[in-house]
C-alpha cells in the first residue's frame, strides 16, 4: 500500500511565482487519483543542484514511497535535475525513462532532448518528468500502470507482487480459436438443454468422479501438515515418558519404608538425570515431571510432609517427615504411561490438527507424508469485470470480488489456489483462459457465463472446444441453479471443472457445496458437511426450489436447540448475506400446502463455519 508521495516542482520561474506552476498541480491530481489513500506533499524549489539533492534525500529519509519531480530535465545550463537525482539514487531504473521516451517520441521528436532519470534510494522510488503540463500528462499515463507494482517490489510486499504477477500472466488476449458460433444470437436456445438434477444426484456425481482421483503424496514439515490428510500411519518410536516421572512436586520415596522421617539425599528437577539409587530411609525432593531416582517407586506430595531439619542458612533440607504411608506407584507416571512404544500416534486418513502435531513433535517426527490435494485454479469471466486493485471504476463495470472471495474461502478450508485472472466474454478468450488454467491446475473453478444469456458461453466452449463431459449443467437449488460440473482430457490428463454462477452469493454457496466437497473426497475424507437441527428465529418464505439460506446460530442458554437467524436479503448478488454466516439452512421447496415456514420451525443446517463464534 502506498502511504506517502511527494511532488516536487523544480523551476526558477515557478519558485519566484508559484502561480505559474501548472505541471506540479496536474501531477498532484494524477497522484491523488492513483493513490487516494496516500499522504501527498508538494513543494516548489529552484534549479539548484544542492537544493534538489537535499530535498530528495529528505523525502527518502522520511520513508516516502514515491517522489515525482517535474522540470529541469532539458539541455539548458540550469537543467540539473538529472544530475541531482543521479547523485541521490542508489539504483537506476532505466526501463521507466526508456518507456516514457518511446511513448513521447510518437508525439514529438523533441522527446529526444529529455534527460529524465528514474531510480531508487532506500525504499523510495524517484522519477523525473519534464516541466510542462502537457508533457507531465502524457508521461504519467505511461508510468501509471507500473507504479503500484514497482513500489510493492521495492517494499517486498510478497502477496501483492504475487497477485499482480498472476493477473499479468493470465491476460487472456491471445489468438486461440473456438468452435462456438455466437453470430446467430436470435437462434440461441430459449430453454436450457441440460436436465435439472436434485442435490443428491449432483453430490453423487461429484463424489463418484472425484473418488477416482489418483492419490498424490507430499512430504511436508509437521507444521505445514496442519489440516492435511495423513498418508501413512505413524507409530511411537519410543515410550512416553521414557523414564518414571513425578506427577507432583514432592518427595520420591520407597513405598516399603511407610510413614516416618526420611533423609533428603538429593534434589531432582525436571531435566536432571539422577545417577545413584535411593536407599532405605532416604528420599529425593522432586519437581513435577522430574525423573525418579532408581529404587524410588512413589511420590509423596509436599502437602503430606513436614520439615524436620535444614541447614543453618535454610538453603538445604536435611530431613522431612512423611505424614502418610505412600502406595507403590503413587503419583508416578511409569515408562510409557502416556504413550507406550509402538502406539499409533496418527492413523492413515486422519486430518492433522494442533494436538496431533504436538504428539508428533514430542515423538521426534519432523516431517510427515500427506495426501496432496488437486491443484486448483480460479478464473472469472465477464466483460463487466475489472481488477479489485483498480481504484477507479470504468463505466458499467464492477470489481471482480469472486476470485478474491473464493481464494480466501479455499484457504480457510486448507486449500491453495492459482489466480488465473479474468477472461472476457468471447469464445476465443474463454478458450484461452481455460487452456492457460488447465496447464497449471487439476481443478478449474470458473465463475460467470453459465446461465442463459447470449454471453453465457462457458458450457458451449467446454463441450465444443474441450470435448468435455458435463456431469450436470443445472441443479434444483437456490442459489446456484446453473452450476455445472464437467471433466475433460487436456494434454493427456483428466481435468475437473466447476463452472459456478457469477453472482457472488451463488459462487460462495456452490463453492461450499460442490468444490470443497470435491477436494475433500479427492483426499479420501468425508465430503459432506455435518448437519444439525435448528429452529428458525423468524418466519421464512419458501422458494419453488430447495434453498440454502445463509444464517448465523444463537446458542440456547438452557441447552435447547439453537436458533438460526437468516442474514438479511438472500438475493444471490448480495454477499452481505454470507458475512457472519456459520450455517447454510436447508429450506425445503415450497408446495401448494406450504409456502412459508413459521418462526420456531425446525430445519436442518449444514455447519460450514465456526460455531465458537456463534452468539
Secondary structure, DSSP 8 states (H G I E B T S, - for coil): ---EEEEEEE-HHHHH-GGG--HHHHHHHHHHHH-TTSEEEEEEE-S-HHHHHHHHHHHHHTT-SEEEEES--SSSTT--HHHHHHHH-SEE-HHHHHHHHHHHHTT-GGGGG----EEEETTEEEEEE-SSHHHHHHHHHHHHHHHHHHHHHHTT-HHHHHHHHHHHHT---S----S---S-GGGS-SS-SS-EE-HHHHHHHHHHHHTT---EEEEEETTTTTT-EESS-EE-SS-BSSS-EESSSEEEE-GGG-SEEEEEEEEE-TT----S---TTEEEEE-TT-B--TT--EEEEGGGEEEEEE-TTSSSEEEEEE-S---TTTTEE-TTSSB-TT-EEE-TT-B--HHHHHHHHHTT--EEEEEE---EEEEEE-TTEE-TT-SS--TT-EE--HHHHHHHHHHHTT--EEEEEEE-SSHHHHHHHHHHHHHH-SEEEEES--SSSTT--HHHHHHHHS--EEEESEES-BS-TT-EEEEEEETTEEEEEEEE-SSHHHHHHHIIIIIHHHHHHHTTS--S--EEEEEESS-EE--SS-EEEEEEEE--TTS---EEEE-S---TT-GGGGTT--EEEEE----SS-SEE-TT-EEEEEE-S-GGG--
